[in-house]
Structures are given as C-alpha cells and as structure tokens.
C-alpha cells in the first residue's frame, strides 16, 4: 500500500463526519505478532460500503488517488469499530429526546437559511448540540449521585417531593455548584429562542420555530428526568440483589411485544392483517450458596387478551404459587428484554429450518427445540374466568408510585426509591385476578447458575466481548459472561482509555489517528462543576420525579382535531400507505384552511403519542372479529367511539 493513500483513508474514517457518536469502552486490536492493543470503541454512523462510496467522492473532489476498493474494505474490517444500528421498541422518553435534538438542528438550519444566523453561529450551534446529545446519552449518568452539590446531579434533591414529607429527604449539603454541560444545553435553547424572538420580518416562521424550540426543550427535560428516575430505580435493583437472602426470590416481569405469526413460505394473502400472539416473561433470581441463579417463565396465550392488571396478577400467581413481593422498576426490565431477543432468534432459526410458527403451541415447540443451553418453563395458557366488571381502583393515583412494600397493616408506597419514609395505605380491597387454564406445560425446570466473571490480573486477561450498555467499560471472555453481567446490570460507567503502539502499519496508523481525532479529544474532557454566584440552585426540589409523574387529566379532542385525524387515517386506508404519526404531528403545524388561515392553534397540535393512540383505536374499530354477534360488535364500537373522544 502507498503510505500516503493509507494515511488519507484513515484520516477520513476517523473524522467527525464518520465518527458521530461517543466511544463507549474499548475494543481489542490484534496485531500479526499476537500483540493485543486497546482502542476506543468508536461508533461509525454508516456502513462500510457507504463510507467507501463517500470517500471516493471526496477523492474526486480533491484529486486524490484512493486505495483499491478491496483494500479499503479490508482496512475497515481490521480497524475495528461499532456500526450504529436502528432499534425497535425504544423507550418513549429516549425516542422523543433524540427527535428533540434533531428538531433543534433543523431550526438552526432554518434560521441560517433566513439569514438570521451567521455561518459561524450555525456551525457553533451544531457542534454544541452534538456535544450536548452525547453528554445526555452517556456522561450524564456517570455524574449523578445520591448526594451532590450540583442540583442537576443530586438524586435525593431531584427525587424528593417538597409538598409531602412522606416522600421527601433533606440533603445534608447545599446545591451551590453547576455542571457546565447541563448549563450549556440550557444556554443553547435560550440563545436560539432569543434569535427567533427578535425576528420581525418572518412572523409566521418565527412563531413556528418558537413552538418547535419549546416542544424540543420540554422533550429534553423529560429525557433528563427519565434518566434520573432510572438511576434511582437501578439503585433499588442493585440493593435488592445485594440484600437478597437464600430463602427469597427476585422476579422481573414484562409483557413482550406481540409475536407476529410466520410461516416458512408465506403467500401474500398470509402476510397482511396478522394478529400478534400475546406472551409474557417472568425472570426469577435467587441465591444458592452465594451463587446467583435464574429461572425464566414464559406464558404464551392461545387467544387475544388484554395486558391489564387482572391478567398480569393471574400470570404472577401461576408462576410463584405463593404470595410473594416483588418490585418492577420502569428501567429494570432488561433481563426480560434480553430474554425476548434471545427467544425470538431461536424462533427464527426454527422457522428457517422449514417450520411454521402461527399458534401459541408452535411458539412453545420452537423455543423448546431451538434453545439448547438455557431452558425456560413455558406454558400455553388461556383465560379461564371472565374479568371482573366495575372494580374500584384499589390504590388511588397508583401511577405516581414506583416502589411498594407489603406490611401487616397495608402497603407502603414511595414515589422514588429510598427517599422519604413512604406512605402507608391501608384498607385495600383484594384484586380479583384471572384464573389461567394451562393447555401445555414444559414441566419442572430447575434454576440454572449464572456464571460470573472471575477477576484475573489484567496482563493475563483475554477478554474480547464488551458490555453493550452505553458507557460501561467492562469486558468479558465470553458472551455467556456478558449475558450474566447484563442480568444483574451492575455496569461500570467510567471511561478508561489507554494509549498503545506496535508494528502493523495500517493498525498502528489507525491507533494514531484515533488518538489524534478531534472527536475523541473532545469527548474525553469530562465536564467540571463550577460554583454558583447565587446562594442555591434554580432547580426546584423534586424536579426529576414527582413533577413529571403527575396524574394525567383526560382532555377531549375537538371536532377539528378528530376530523383531521380521521381524514389522514382514511387516506392511508384507501391508498395502502399508512400515515406516520410523526409526520401527521408535523403537518398539523402548517395545515391551513381554504382561506389561508391556520387550521390549528398551537395548543391544538397533538403529540406523536396522542396521534398513535388515536390511530390504534381506529384500527381496533376496523378489525372487529366478524364472527362476533351484532350486539357485541355494536357494543364494542360504542365503547371505542367513547374512547376516541378523549385523550388517553
């Protein structure tokens, strides 16, 4: 290889244009003499073919003769990095937060196009937004702590409810410091708002941009609150694992996304109008001789069922047989999510072997035949009893509570883990659960041991697998060790990078380029805390938890809103191209009447979640089972119509 050509290519693939995300932890780079070097786990924002194609265009524009295509593919393969991938079922707050940063970037671009922002200001805003997004993605979680003089990072301060002493803990310190990165994000939003406010020539555009900035700012704040609540609940899970006795069991429960039936060979008529198969996972953990063991329960329903409290309580009773207390945190369902991914892969392998999976019994068979190393207690079940009607709410405002303990006189509840003494709720009526009829059962299966990583000297370590949690730097010798680590989710959120050098030309040069990369240099600077000039923080106590967990009030959609949503939904049904809720929400902002006036006020523009929920109920209304009686169908339509008139 020509050293100049190689240098140019490595310069390109380590540029901020290609490396757009934060490097999490390290990867191993093995040289020809067997030496293993550590390199930051960089994340590329595009695949190898796209990188090479863009590099060719770059070479044409700058009259550079590139390396051969096969050589470039080999170089990308050897110079290890992670490729950014898409995800399904992303948490609502995370998805909205990501869209918020994209919205701010789009607003900045619009301001620049209207000559309301100079090129320098536009470039600076984009760089700061990228840094802030990276900070919220990983570094923010590293800095939050139970006690901290920075109000944005103090879990006790952010999780307390100042209006209720039962859910409030006093900090033994003042909050007289600020985080530069947290304040930087606030200043970006303030600066963009000021630019829009002083605009006089483009009034309509300025109002739209102001609305977008406000919506994006709220989404980012909600993401920040969500991250703080997750950190608090992670501590609850870790403490439970540490304090768990050998006669206790810790259970994590979650409904999986419905499994769409699949055949080995499907006709077009089989592809459309599928109804998913409901299934629920419970992962139980217990300690035996100080060794952590787990057992998974999978309940697959042979018919359609509501994923409500009655069905869930019936599943838990079927799994544990005895009254048991367990805690389910919004951020603690990772073991279930990972089990679902593993099981789905096993089902796909079973389908690829020439089998159909179209019923609950087929799913059970596919899992049992394809899962060799880890066995699950799999049951095909049916609802045996009808759901109780007109049951009063057992615990009022239950959605604002995150932690529960069963006591002799009632249930003690907390809004945030280990903050305040909690509130005791007594005189609670019994919840009537649904009795499940077991159609098929895989039989008795014992707990299996989760092999943990054995601590060995770093010089003898041959770890090649890194933790997939963003920001965790732990490495493992096998995928099994990684999976067991993820079950307990005790991640080390500290960035640890080491310099290295050796003899292989392309890899050594790649290491040098990574070390010199402006992206890498910027990200390794951890934000510092600066002392406030005022006496205390501007943030109110409880900013992270109770303020966001207020009860939602139903708000009816007006006729203008429902007519517009019905128009969009019907258009998608006729054309065969369903309207995207995000695009519909964006379109409401610019929709106009025949006389040129705006169709919607800013207060009438619906969120993506509101539109998604409305469209979902419309789909349910259309997909009523034709075998149902006319009376049942009319009653269902009447109930759905009432639901469609309110925002859930």
N, C-alpha and C positions, 0 to 999 in steps of 0.2 A: 504493500500500500504506500501511496505517496503521503508522507507525514503531513504536508500542508493540506491535502484534501481531507485527511482524517481529522486534523485539528479543526477545520472548518465545520465538518459534520458534527463533531462532539460539541462545538460551541453552540451550534443550532439546537441540538436536542437538550441542552442544559439551560436554554434561555427561558425567560419568564413566559414567552409565548407558548412554549410546550409544557413547562412545569408550572401549572396554575394552582396547585394545591399544596397544603402543608405536608412536609415529610414526617411520617409517623414511625418512630423507632428506626431500626436498622435492617438491612439485608446482607447476605453473605456473598462475596465475590471471590470465587476460587480461581487461582492462577494455575498455569501449566505445571509449576513445580510443586503443587499441592498446598501452597500457602493460601490461607483464607483471610481476606481483608473485609473489614466492616465498611459499609457505605450507607448513607442515609436512604431510607426507603422513600424515594421520590415518587410522586404521583403524576403521571402524564395524562393530559386531558384528551388525548386522541390515540387511535391505534397506530400500529407500525406503518401500514400502507398509507394512511393519511399523512403521517409525519414525512415519509419519503416523498410523497407527491408534492407537499408544500415545500420541501427542501429543494426539489427540482425547479420549482417556480422561482424560489429565492435565488438559486444559482443562475438561472436565465437572466433575471433582472440585474444581477451583479457580475455577470460574465465570469462565473466560477465553474470550473470543470468538476463535476461531482464524482464520488466513488461509484463503482458499479452497484447496481441495484441489489444483487445477491449479497454483496459485501455489506451494504447498509443494513439489510435485514439481519445478517449475522451479528453485526455490531450491536443493533438494538436488542437482540436476543441475549447477547453476552453481558452487555451493560445493563444490569437488572434494574427494573423499576416496576411499579404497580400501575396498571391501566385503570383509569376512572371508569366505573360502571354504573348502569342505571339500577334502581331498586324498586321493588313493589311493596306496597303497604307501609310506606314511610310515615312516621309519626306526623300527625296534623301540624303540630307546632313547628317541627323541623322543616316540613314542606313549605309552610307559609313563610317562615323566616327566610328560606332560600329564595323564594319568589320576591320577598321584600327587597333584598339586596339587588336582584335583577331589575326591579321596578325603579329603584333609586338610580341605577346606572342608566336606565332608559330615559329618566327625567333629565339627568345631567347631559345626555346626548341631545335631547330636545332643546335644552337651554343653550347649548353650544351652537346648534343649527339656527337658532333665532338670534344669534349674536348677543346673547345675554350673559355669556360666559366665555372668557378668552381660552385659547388653546392650552395655555399653561394651567389655568384653573381647572379645565376639563381633565387634563392628564393627572393633576394632583388629586382631584376628587376620585377618579377611578382607582388610583393607587391606594388611597386611604380606605376606600370601600373594600378593596380586595384584602387589605391587611385586617380590617375590622371583621370581615367574614371569616377569615382564618382564625382570628382570635376567638370569636364566638364558637367556632367549630371544635376547638381543642383546648387552647390555653386557658380560657375562662374557667373550665372545670378543674384545672390544675391549681388555680389560685383560691377558689372558695374554700372556706374552713369554718369550723363550728364557732370559733371566735376570731374576729379580725377587725382591725381599726378602719378598714375600708367597708363602708356600708353595702356596696355592691357585692362584696365577697363574704359577708358575715351571715352564716346560715341561721344563727339564733335570732339576729335582728330581722332578717328577711322573712323568717317563718313564724314570727310571733304575731298574735292578734292584739293590738292595743286596746280594743274595745271589750275584751273578755279576758279576765285574769286567769281563767282555766286553760287558756291556750296561749299564754304569754310567759316568756322567760326574760329576765333582765340581764343585759350584758354587763360584765364587770369592767368594761372599758368604754372609752368614748370613740366615736367614729369621726375622727378628725383628719383622716387621710383619704386620698382619692387615687383611683387607678387611672393612669394615663390613657390606656387603651379604651376603657369604659367611657371616659370623658371625651375621647377623640370621636367616638361614634355619635355622641350627643351633639358635638360641635359640627360635625358634617351635616346632620339633619337641620340644625339651626341655621347654618350658612346657606344651605340650599333654599330653605324657607324664606330667608331674607332677600335672596336674589329674586325669587318669584314674587314676593310681596311688593318690591319696588318697581315691578313691571307695570307699565301703563298702556303700552301700545297693543298688547295681545291679551285682552282681559279674559276672554273665554279660555284660551290656552293656559293662562296663568291660574285660573280657578281650577281647571282640571289637574294641573301639575300640583297645586297645593293639596288637593284632595288625595292624589296618589301618594304624596310625601307623608301626609298624616296617616294614611292607611298602612303604609310600609313601616313607619315608625312604631305604630301600635303592634304590628306583627313581630317586629324585632324585640320589643319589650316583652311580649308574650312568650317569645322563644327564650329570652333570658330568665323569665320567671320559671318557665318549664324546666330549664337546666338546673336551677337552684332546687326546685322541688325534687327532681330526680336525684340530685346529690344527697338530699336529706333522706329519701327513701332507700337509696343504696346503703346508707349507713345502718338503716333498720335491718336490712337483709344481712349485712355483714355481722352485725351484733347478734342476730338470731343464730347464724351459723356458729359463731364463737361460743355462745352460751348454751347451745343445744345439748341436752343430756341424752344418754343412750336409750332412755325409755320415751323419747319424744321424736316426732316426725315433722319435718318442714315440707309443706306442699305448695307448689306453684301451679296455678290453674289459668287456662286461657282457651278461648274459642279460636280455632284455626279458621283461616279463610276457606269458604266452602270449596270443596274439590269438584271440579267440572268433569263429568264422566268422559272417558276417552276410549276409543276402540283402536285396535292395531291398524285397521284400514277403515276409514270413515268416508261415507258418501257426503255430498254437500248437504243433503237433507238432514243428516245426523249432526251436522256442525252447528246449525242455528237453533236458537230457542232452547238452549240447555238449562237445566235446573241443577244447581250445585247440591252436593251431598254434605249436610252439616256434620262436623266432627269436633270433638273437644279433647284436649290433652290435660292431664294432671301428672306432674313430675314430683315424686316424693323423695325426700332425702332423710337419711338417718345415720347415726354414728354407731359403729360396731368396733370395739377395741381401738377407739380413736381413729378409725378409718372411715372416711365418708363414702357412703353407698347410696345408690339411687335406684328407683323403680318407676317406670313410666306406665300410665294408664291411658288408653285411647278408647273413647266411646264414639262409635260411628252410628248415626241414626239412619234407620231404614226408610224414614219418611221425613217430610218437611216439619221443622219445629222451630219455635221462637227461642231466641237465645236470651231468655229473661231469667230473673232470679229463681223462679219456681223450677225451671228445668235445670239450672246450674246447681241448685241445692240438692236436687234429686241425683245428679251425677256425683256430687261430693259424697253424699250418703252411701251411694253404691260403691264408691271407691274405698272408703275408710271404715264402714260398718259401725264405728263408734263415734260419739260426739267428740269432735276434735277442733281445736282452734288453729287457725292459720291466718296468715297475713298476705294480702296480694297488693303489691305496690304497682303503680302505673308504669314505673320504669323497671320492674323486677321480673318481667315475664320472658327474659332472654332464653332461659332453658327451654321453654315451650316453643318459642320461635325457632330455635336451632333444631329442636327435635322435628318440628314440622318440615323444615327444609330437608333434613336427612330422610325422613319418611317419604316425602314427595319424590326425591331422587330414586328411592327404592321402587316406588310405584312406577315411575317412568321406565326403569330398567325392566320391570316385569312386563310392561306394555310392549317394549321393543323386542321382547322375546316371542311376540306373536299372540299375546293375551289381551282380552278386553277387560276394562275396569269401568263398569257402568252402574254398579249397585254397591251397597254397603258391604255385602258379603264378598264381592270381588275385591274391594279395598282391603278387607281383613286378610284374604288369601294372598294378595300381592305383597302386603307388609311382612307376613309370616314367612313367605318363601324367599324374599329378597334381603331381609335383614338377618344377617348371619351372626355378627359379633354381639349385638345388643338386642335383647328380646323385650317386648312390651306386652303388658296384659291388655289384650284387645278384645273389646266386646261390641257386638252388633246389637243395638237396643231399639226399643220402640216405646212410645208414650203409652202407659197402661191406664192412667187416670186422666180425667179432664182437669184443666186448670181452674182454680177457684175464681169466682167472679166477685167483683166489688169488694176486694180486700183493701182495708185501710192501710196507709203507709205505716210501716212498723216504726221506723226511725225518721222523724221529720228532718228535712234538709240533709239527707244522708250523703249527697254528692259532695258536700264540703269537707267530709271527714276522710282521712287517709289511713288511720290506724285504729284498731279495735282490740280490746282485751275483755274476755268474758270473766265476770266476777260473780260472787254469790248473789248479790242484790241487783244485778243488771249488767249492762255493757258499758265499759268506759271507752270514750272516744277521744281522739286527738285530731287536730287539723294538720299538724306536722309532727313527725316522729321526735319524741323526747323533748318537746317544747311545751312547757306548762304541765300542770297536774292532770289535765284532761277533765272531761265532764262525764259524770255517771248518769246514764239513762236507765231508769227502772220502769216497771210495769209495762214490759214489752210483750206483745202478743206473739204467739207462735206462728211462724211462717209455714204454710202448708205446701210441701214440696210435691212434685210429680213422682209417682212411683214408676220406675223403669222396668220394662219387661225385657229380660236378656234373651235374645234369639240365638246368638252364638257366642261362645266364650273360649278363649285360648287356654284356659286352665291356670293352675297356680304357677307363678314365676317368682323366683327369689330376687332380692336386691342384689345388684352387682356392684363390685368395688370400682370406685373412680381412682385410677392410678394417678398419683400426684407427681409433680416434677421433683426429682431428687437433686438437692443442692450439691454441685460439684465445683471444684476450682475452675475459674474462667479459662485457664490455659488448656484444660482438658475437655472443655465443652465443645460438642459438635452440634449444637442447636441450629436447625435450619428453618424452623417454622416460627413465624412471628405472630403475635396476638393481633387479631383483626379489629380490636376495639381502638377507636381513634385516640391516639395519644399514648397508648400503653407501649412500653418498651420491652416487655418480657418476651423471651424466645424459648422454643421447646424443641426437643429432639424428634417428636412425632406428632402426627395430627391428633392422636388419642389424648396425649398430654394437653394439647391446646384445647380440645373439646372439654376435658375435665376442668381445666382452668376457667373456661368461659361459663361453666355451670355455676361455679361459686362467684364469678365476676369480681375477683379481687385483683384489679388491674393496678399497675404501677404507672401513674400518669406523670412521668418525668421524662424529659428528653435528654438522652445520653448519646452523644456522637463522639467518635474517635477518629483521629487522623491516621492515615495509613499510606504506605507506598510500597511498590515492588517492581517487577521486571517486565511483565507483559505490556507491550506498547499501548494497545487500544484501551485496556482496562486501567492502566496507570494514568493515562491521559484523561480518561473518564473520571477517575477519582479526583484528579487535579481540577477538572472543570467543575465538578460538583462542589468542591471546597471553595472555588472562586465564584460560584454562581451568586448573583445578586439576590435571587430568591432565597437561597439557603442562608445567606448572611443576614437578610432582613428578619427571617423567621426565628433565628436563634437568639435574638435580642428579647429577653423576657421583659415585659412591661414593669415598670417600677411604681411604687406608691409615693405620692407627693403629699405633703402636709397641707391641709386646707387653711385658708386665712380666716375663715369663719369658725364659730365655736363647734359646729356639728354639721353632719351631712344634710343635704337637701332631701334625701330619700326618707319617706315615712316608714315607721316600723311596720313590718308585715307586708312590705311592698311585693314580696315574691310569692306568697302563698294565699293568704286569706282574701286579698283584694281580687285575685283572679278567680277564686273559687266561689264567688257569689252565686246564689241561685239564679238560673236563667228565667226571665219572665217571657211568657208566650206573647208574641206580637203578630197579629193577623196581617197577612199580605193584603194590600188594597187591590181593587179590581184592575187598576192599570198594571200592577206587577203580575198578577195571575194571568191576565190576558196575554202579556208579553211572553211569559214562560210557556204558556200553552201553545202560542204561535211557534216558538222555537222547537218545542218538543214535537209538535205535529209535523213541522217541516222536516225534522230528522227522520220521523217515521215514514214519510212519503218518499223521501229521496234515498233512504237507506244509509245516510251519513248522519249519525247521531251528533247532536250539538255538544261541544265540550263545555262544561260548566264554567271553566276559567275564561274561555272566550266569550261566553254569554255575559259574564260579570263585567268584562272589559267593554263589551258592546253597549251595555246599559249606560255607560258613561257618555257615549257620543250619539246615542239614539235620539232622533229628532222627529217631531210631528210634521204634518204636511205643510204647516205654515212656517216651518224653520225653527220653531221654538224647541227647547229641550223637552224630551218626553218624561224624564225623571229628574226629581230633585236629588241632590247629593245624599240626603237622608234616606232616599228610596232605593238606592243602589244596593243590591243584595250581594252577600259574600259567596264565595265558591261553595262553602259548606251548605248554605241555605238553598242554593240552586240544585246542588247534588241531591239533597234530601227530597226536594220537591219532585225532581225528575224520577227519583227512585220510587216514590209513591205512585206517580203516574204509571210507571212500568208495572208495578204490582196491580194496579187497577186494570191494566190491559191484559195481564197474564192470569186472570182468574181461571181456576180449573173449570173446564167446560162440563165436567161430569157433575159439578155441584148443582144442587137444586136451584130453581129460580129464586126461591125465598132466601136461601143462603147467599146467593150471588147478589141479590138486591141489598141485603143487609150489609155485606162486605163493601159494596160500592158506596152505600150511605156512610159507613164508618170512614172509609178512605176520603170521601168528599169533605167530611168534617175535619179530618186531619190536614187536608190540603189547604184549608183556610187559615191555618195557624203555622207559625214558625217554630219548629221543634228545636 
